[in-house]
Amino acid sequence: MYRGHTTAVVIPAYNEEGFVADTIESVPAFVDRIYVVDDGSNDGTWAEIRTAVDRAAGRGDDDGDRVVAIRHERNRGVGGAIKTGYQRARADDIQLTAVMGGDGQMEPEMLGDLFDPIVDGDADYTKGNRFLARAGHSSMPSHRFVGNAILGALTKIASGYWTAGDPQSGYTAISLHALETADIDSMYEFYGYCNDILVKLNVAGLRVVDVPRPVTYGDEESHIRYRTYVPRVSLMLFRNFLWRLRTNYLVFDFHPLVGAYVAGVVASVAAVGAGIWALPGVGTAATPLARGAAALGFGLVALLAFTWAMAMDRDANAHLDDAISPADDRAEATADLPVARNGESPSDAEQSSASTADADGHGPGYVVPERFPDRPAADEEGATGPNTASD
């Protein structure tokens, strides 16, 4: 447990032989459950996961059920693997659930930093941000930096979390309240899951906080191909953006920013039409200069309308996102907490956590939230034992 809250880590793994076992071993001792999801790997990943499960059982970690191995029969994508882990954590009433990649890129000593804002009631979802320290991008490959910058800007517009950055980081933590409130079951199953979930969190009115994290790269090989990844995720974000506008600003309530966006679209179409009209040999009703001026005027109107709409959207969502400054010394602020920030759980901390938890293991002040309407129960069909499930 961490500060009286039950904890879990979801580890998605696709062809991570040679990495996933070390990732499992690196998870701090205060984590109660580790859901390792083999997403249809075609190498030795599953055998490595099973060996790690047997090793944990041999040590007597929580009667052998701390490490839970789950196997997808086909590759569904990293988002699909994480969704499976989220569903299991939700079914097990885990209060804090983090995601750590199976490639070992994520720093286990940061888990406390991700959990603290949720435990303190400041966030429902936290994520590592490698760019909060301005020098954080210097060690990132240039193609990754450009791809992250493009998707970061598009994700701000699509999700409404204008302070949040580095959505592709992937190192995140989520509360049980968020798992039960946001529409996790329809989460995008490919690499754009981390962008998609932000839109779903915003529609559910949940708070997101960015936490500084370093840039870490090892010997693993990325499965992302940016030339296809960026356009594909951009299209998904555009659809999600329209869904969020319709849901938040038309269905739940009406906001004038919808009118500003509509004006921007109309002016954009007019600008394109005027631009075509200004081409030599096309327009005859006015001089080329006048036609060009009309195109420029409509373009400026579109720019102003879109800028105004985004400014209103940012103001409407300002209460939902925040970022922790790299200068914040959270370690000092939490030095007296019962669980050490390096993940070690002294015996007196365990006694303190047990004494403050209720009959269901929930920490002090925990409120059971309403579930997302019409959400199906987590699918555990095909389980072959306490540590193994098939999908």
C-alpha positions as CSV (number, residue, x, y, z in Angstrom):
1,M,0.0,0.0,0.0
2,Y,1.0,3.6,-0.5
3,R,-0.2,6.1,2.2
4,G,-3.1,3.8,3.0
5,H,-4.1,3.2,-0.6
6,T,-4.0,0.0,-2.5
7,T,-1.7,0.1,-5.5
8,A,-1.1,-1.6,-8.8
9,V,1.2,-1.3,-11.8
10,V,0.1,-2.3,-15.3
11,I,3.0,-3.5,-17.5
12,P,2.1,-3.9,-21.2
13,A,4.6,-6.0,-23.1
14,Y,5.0,-6.8,-26.8
15,N,8.2,-8.6,-27.8
16,E,10.0,-7.4,-24.7
17,E,12.1,-10.5,-24.1
18,G,15.2,-9.5,-22.2
19,F,13.5,-6.4,-20.7
20,V,10.2,-7.4,-19.1
21,A,11.6,-9.5,-16.3
22,D,13.9,-6.7,-15.1
23,T,10.9,-4.3,-15.3
24,I,8.8,-6.6,-13.1
25,E,11.7,-6.9,-10.6
26,S,12.1,-3.1,-10.5
27,V,8.6,-2.4,-9.2
28,P,8.8,-1.1,-5.6
29,A,7.7,-3.3,-2.7
30,F,4.8,-1.0,-1.8
31,V,2.9,-2.0,-5.0
32,D,0.3,-4.6,-4.1
33,R,-0.5,-6.0,-7.6
34,I,1.5,-6.1,-10.9
35,Y,-0.6,-6.8,-14.0
36,V,1.8,-7.9,-16.8
37,V,0.0,-8.1,-20.1
38,D,1.7,-10.0,-22.9
39,D,0.1,-8.4,-26.0
40,G,0.4,-11.4,-28.4
41,S,4.2,-11.4,-28.4
42,N,6.0,-13.7,-30.9
43,D,9.3,-14.0,-29.0
44,G,10.1,-15.3,-25.5
45,T,8.2,-12.6,-23.7
46,W,5.5,-14.9,-22.3
47,A,8.0,-17.4,-21.0
48,E,9.9,-14.6,-19.3
49,I,6.8,-13.3,-17.7
50,R,5.8,-16.8,-16.4
51,T,9.3,-17.2,-15.0
52,A,9.0,-13.9,-13.1
53,V,5.6,-15.0,-11.8
54,D,7.0,-18.2,-10.5
55,R,9.9,-16.4,-9.0
56,A,7.6,-14.0,-7.1
57,A,5.5,-16.9,-5.9
58,G,8.5,-18.7,-4.7
59,R,9.4,-15.7,-2.6
60,G,5.9,-15.7,-1.1
61,D,4.9,-12.3,-2.4
62,D,1.3,-11.9,-1.1
63,D,0.6,-15.7,-1.2
64,G,1.9,-15.8,-4.8
65,D,-0.7,-13.4,-6.3
66,R,1.2,-10.2,-6.5
67,V,2.3,-10.7,-10.1
68,V,-0.6,-11.4,-12.4
69,A,0.2,-12.6,-15.9
70,I,-2.3,-11.9,-18.6
71,R,-2.0,-13.0,-22.2
72,H,-3.7,-11.7,-25.3
73,E,-4.0,-14.3,-28.0
74,R,-3.5,-11.7,-30.7
75,N,-1.7,-8.3,-30.7
76,R,-4.2,-5.6,-29.9
77,G,-1.9,-2.7,-29.4
78,V,-0.4,-1.1,-26.3
79,G,-3.6,0.7,-25.5
80,G,-5.5,-2.6,-25.6
81,A,-2.9,-4.1,-23.2
82,I,-3.2,-1.2,-20.8
83,K,-7.0,-1.3,-21.1
84,T,-7.0,-4.9,-20.0
85,G,-4.8,-4.1,-17.0
86,Y,-7.1,-1.1,-16.1
87,Q,-10.1,-3.4,-16.2
88,R,-8.5,-5.9,-13.9
89,A,-7.4,-3.2,-11.5
90,R,-10.9,-1.7,-11.5
91,A,-12.4,-5.1,-10.9
92,D,-10.0,-5.6,-8.0
93,D,-10.9,-2.2,-6.5
94,I,-7.3,-1.0,-6.7
95,Q,-7.2,2.7,-5.7
96,L,-4.0,3.8,-7.4
97,T,-2.9,2.2,-10.7
98,A,0.2,3.2,-12.6
99,V,1.5,2.2,-16.1
100,M,5.1,1.2,-16.6
101,G,6.3,0.1,-20.1
102,G,7.8,-3.4,-20.3
103,D,11.0,-2.0,-21.9
104,G,12.3,-0.6,-18.6
105,Q,12.3,3.1,-19.7
106,M,10.3,4.3,-16.8
107,E,11.8,5.1,-13.4
108,P,10.3,3.0,-10.6
109,E,11.5,5.5,-8.0
110,M,9.0,8.1,-9.5
111,L,5.9,6.1,-8.6
112,G,5.5,8.1,-5.4
113,D,5.7,11.4,-7.4
114,L,2.8,10.1,-9.6
115,F,0.7,8.8,-6.7
116,D,1.1,11.8,-4.3
117,P,-1.2,14.3,-6.2
118,I,-3.9,11.7,-6.4
119,V,-3.6,10.7,-2.7
120,D,-3.6,14.4,-1.8
121,G,-6.8,15.0,-3.7
122,D,-5.2,17.3,-6.3
123,A,-5.6,14.9,-9.3
124,D,-7.5,12.0,-10.7
125,Y,-4.8,11.2,-13.3
126,T,-1.1,12.1,-13.3
127,K,1.5,11.7,-16.0
128,G,5.2,12.2,-16.4
129,N,6.3,15.2,-18.4
130,R,9.8,15.2,-19.8
131,F,9.6,18.8,-20.9
132,L,8.8,20.5,-17.6
133,A,12.6,20.9,-17.3
134,R,13.4,23.1,-20.3
135,A,16.5,21.1,-21.0
136,G,14.6,17.8,-21.0
137,H,14.4,17.5,-24.8
138,S,18.1,17.7,-25.4
139,S,18.7,13.9,-25.1
140,M,15.6,13.0,-27.1
141,P,16.1,12.0,-30.7
142,S,15.0,14.8,-33.1
143,H,12.3,12.8,-34.9
144,R,10.7,11.9,-31.5
145,F,10.9,15.5,-30.3
146,V,9.2,16.8,-33.5
147,G,6.5,14.1,-33.3
148,N,5.9,14.8,-29.7
149,A,5.7,18.5,-30.3
150,I,3.0,18.1,-33.0
151,L,0.9,15.6,-31.1
152,G,1.4,17.7,-27.9
153,A,-0.2,20.7,-29.6
154,L,-3.0,18.7,-31.2
155,T,-3.7,16.9,-27.9
156,K,-4.1,20.3,-26.0
157,I,-6.7,21.4,-28.5
158,A,-8.5,18.0,-28.6
159,S,-8.5,17.3,-24.9
160,G,-9.0,20.7,-23.3
161,Y,-6.0,20.1,-21.0
162,W,-4.0,23.2,-22.1
163,T,-1.4,23.0,-19.3
164,A,-0.7,19.3,-19.9
165,G,2.3,18.5,-22.1
166,D,4.3,15.5,-23.4
167,P,1.2,13.2,-23.8
168,Q,3.4,10.5,-25.3
169,S,5.4,10.0,-22.1
170,G,3.2,7.0,-21.1
171,Y,4.3,7.0,-17.5
172,T,1.0,7.6,-15.7
173,A,-1.1,6.9,-12.7
174,I,-4.9,6.9,-12.4
175,S,-7.3,6.7,-9.5
176,L,-10.1,4.2,-9.0
177,H,-12.5,7.1,-9.2
178,A,-11.3,7.9,-12.7
179,L,-11.3,4.2,-13.8
180,E,-15.0,4.1,-12.7
181,T,-16.0,7.4,-14.2
182,A,-14.2,7.8,-17.5
183,D,-15.1,5.5,-20.4
184,I,-12.0,3.4,-20.2
185,D,-13.7,0.4,-22.0
186,S,-13.7,2.3,-25.3
187,M,-10.1,3.5,-25.0
188,Y,-8.1,3.6,-28.2
189,E,-6.1,0.4,-28.4
190,F,-3.0,1.5,-30.4
191,Y,-0.2,3.9,-29.5
192,G,-2.6,6.9,-29.4
193,Y,-4.2,5.6,-26.3
194,C,-2.4,8.2,-24.2
195,N,-3.9,11.0,-26.2
196,D,-7.4,9.4,-26.4
197,I,-7.7,8.9,-22.6
198,L,-7.1,12.6,-22.0
199,V,-10.2,13.5,-24.0
200,K,-12.2,10.9,-22.1
201,L,-10.9,12.2,-18.8
202,N,-11.9,15.8,-19.8
203,V,-15.4,14.8,-20.8
204,A,-15.7,13.1,-17.4
205,G,-14.6,16.3,-15.6
206,L,-11.5,14.7,-14.1
207,R,-8.4,16.6,-13.0
208,V,-5.0,15.9,-14.6
209,V,-1.6,16.9,-13.2
210,D,1.8,16.7,-14.9
211,V,4.8,15.5,-12.9
212,P,8.4,16.2,-14.0
213,R,10.3,13.1,-15.2
214,P,13.7,12.6,-16.9
215,V,14.3,11.4,-20.4
216,T,15.4,7.8,-20.3
217,Y,16.4,5.6,-23.3
218,G,18.0,2.2,-23.1
219,D,18.8,-0.6,-25.6
220,E,15.1,-1.3,-26.4
221,E,13.8,-0.9,-30.0
222,S,10.7,1.4,-30.4
223,H,7.8,-0.1,-32.3
224,I,6.5,3.3,-33.3
225,R,6.8,4.4,-36.9
226,Y,6.3,8.2,-36.8
227,R,5.4,8.7,-40.5
228,T,2.3,6.7,-40.1
229,Y,1.8,7.2,-36.3
230,V,1.4,11.0,-36.3
231,P,-1.2,11.2,-39.1
232,R,-3.2,8.3,-37.7
233,V,-3.3,9.7,-34.2
234,S,-4.0,13.2,-35.5
235,L,-7.1,11.9,-37.3
236,M,-8.2,10.2,-34.1
237,L,-7.7,13.4,-32.1
238,F,-9.8,15.4,-34.6
239,R,-12.7,12.9,-34.1
240,N,-12.3,13.1,-30.4
241,F,-12.1,16.9,-30.5
242,L,-15.5,17.0,-32.3
243,W,-16.9,14.5,-29.8
244,R,-15.7,16.6,-26.8
245,L,-17.1,19.8,-28.2
246,R,-20.5,18.2,-28.9
247,T,-20.6,16.5,-25.5
248,N,-19.3,19.3,-23.2
249,Y,-20.6,22.4,-25.0
250,L,-23.8,21.3,-26.8
251,V,-25.2,18.2,-25.0
252,F,-24.3,19.0,-21.3
253,D,-24.4,22.8,-21.7
254,F,-24.1,25.5,-24.4
255,H,-20.9,27.6,-24.7
256,P,-20.3,30.5,-27.1
257,L,-17.0,29.0,-28.1
258,V,-19.0,26.6,-30.4
259,G,-20.1,29.7,-32.4
260,A,-16.5,30.9,-32.6
261,Y,-15.3,27.5,-34.0
262,V,-18.2,27.6,-36.5
263,A,-17.3,31.1,-37.5
264,G,-13.7,30.0,-38.0
265,V,-14.7,27.1,-40.2
266,V,-17.0,29.3,-42.3
267,A,-14.3,31.9,-42.7
268,S,-11.7,29.3,-43.6
269,V,-13.9,27.9,-46.4
270,A,-14.5,31.5,-47.6
271,A,-10.7,32.2,-47.5
272,V,-10.0,29.1,-49.6
273,G,-12.8,30.0,-52.0
274,A,-11.5,33.6,-52.3
275,G,-7.9,32.2,-52.8
276,I,-9.0,30.1,-55.7
277,W,-11.0,33.0,-57.1
278,A,-7.9,35.1,-57.0
279,L,-5.9,32.7,-59.2
280,P,-5.2,34.0,-62.7
281,G,-7.9,33.2,-65.2
282,V,-10.4,32.1,-62.6
283,G,-12.0,35.3,-61.2
284,T,-13.3,38.1,-63.4
285,A,-15.5,40.2,-61.2
286,A,-12.7,42.1,-59.5
287,T,-9.0,42.9,-59.8
288,P,-6.5,40.2,-58.7
289,L,-5.5,42.6,-55.8
290,A,-9.1,42.8,-54.6
291,R,-9.6,39.1,-54.8
292,G,-6.3,38.5,-52.9
293,A,-7.3,41.0,-50.3
294,A,-10.6,39.2,-49.8
295,A,-8.8,35.9,-49.3
296,L,-6.5,37.4,-46.8
297,G,-9.3,39.1,-44.9
298,F,-11.3,35.9,-44.6
299,G,-8.1,34.1,-43.5
300,L,-7.5,36.6,-40.7
301,V,-11.1,36.3,-39.6
302,A,-10.7,32.5,-39.4
303,L,-7.5,32.9,-37.4
304,L,-9.1,35.3,-34.9
305,A,-12.2,33.1,-34.5
306,F,-10.1,29.9,-33.8
307,T,-7.8,31.8,-31.4
308,W,-10.8,33.2,-29.5
309,A,-12.5,29.8,-29.4
310,M,-9.3,28.1,-28.0
311,A,-8.8,30.9,-25.5
312,M,-12.4,30.3,-24.2
313,D,-11.8,26.6,-24.1
314,R,-8.7,27.1,-22.1
315,D,-10.5,29.3,-19.6
316,A,-13.3,26.8,-19.3
317,N,-10.9,24.0,-18.4
318,A,-8.3,25.8,-16.4
319,H,-9.5,24.1,-13.2
320,L,-8.9,20.7,-14.6
321,D,-5.2,20.6,-15.2
322,D,-2.0,21.7,-13.5
323,A,1.8,20.9,-13.6
324,I,4.2,20.5,-10.8
325,S,7.3,22.7,-11.1
326,P,10.6,20.9,-11.3
327,A,11.7,23.1,-8.4
328,D,9.0,21.7,-6.1
329,D,10.6,19.6,-3.4
330,R,7.8,17.0,-3.0
331,A,10.3,14.7,-1.2
332,E,10.7,17.2,1.6
333,A,7.0,17.8,1.8
334,T,6.3,14.1,2.2
335,A,9.3,13.1,4.3
336,D,7.1,12.3,7.3
337,L,4.7,10.1,5.4
338,P,4.5,6.4,6.4
339,V,5.8,5.0,3.1
340,A,9.3,6.0,1.9
341,R,9.5,7.6,-1.5
342,N,12.0,5.0,-2.7
343,G,9.3,2.4,-2.4
344,E,10.5,0.7,0.8
345,S,7.8,0.0,3.3
346,P,9.0,-0.2,6.9
347,S,7.0,-2.3,9.3
348,D,5.7,0.7,11.2
349,A,4.4,2.1,7.9
350,E,2.4,-1.1,7.3
351,Q,0.9,-0.8,10.8
352,S,0.0,2.8,10.2
353,S,-1.6,2.0,6.8
354,A,-3.6,-0.9,8.3
355,S,-4.8,1.2,11.2
356,T,-6.1,4.0,8.9
357,A,-7.8,1.8,6.2
358,D,-11.5,0.9,6.4
359,A,-13.0,-2.6,6.2
360,D,-12.6,-2.6,2.4
361,G,-8.9,-1.5,2.5
362,H,-9.7,2.1,1.4
363,G,-7.7,4.9,2.9
364,P,-9.1,7.7,5.0
365,G,-11.5,10.0,3.2
366,Y,-12.1,7.6,0.3
367,V,-15.5,8.1,-1.4
368,V,-16.9,5.4,-3.6
369,P,-17.8,7.1,-6.9
370,E,-20.7,6.4,-9.3
371,R,-19.8,4.0,-12.1
372,F,-19.8,5.1,-15.7
373,P,-23.3,4.4,-17.1
374,D,-23.8,1.3,-19.2
375,R,-20.3,0.1,-18.7
376,P,-19.8,-3.7,-19.1
377,A,-18.1,-5.5,-16.3
378,A,-14.4,-6.4,-16.7
379,D,-14.0,-9.5,-18.8
380,E,-12.1,-12.2,-17.0
381,E,-13.3,-15.0,-19.2
382,G,-10.6,-17.5,-20.0
383,A,-8.6,-17.2,-16.7
384,T,-6.6,-20.3,-16.2
385,G,-5.5,-19.6,-12.6
386,P,-4.9,-16.8,-10.0
387,N,-1.9,-15.5,-11.9
388,T,-2.9,-16.1,-15.6
389,A,-5.7,-14.9,-17.9
390,S,-6.2,-15.3,-21.6
391,D,-7.8,-12.8,-24.0
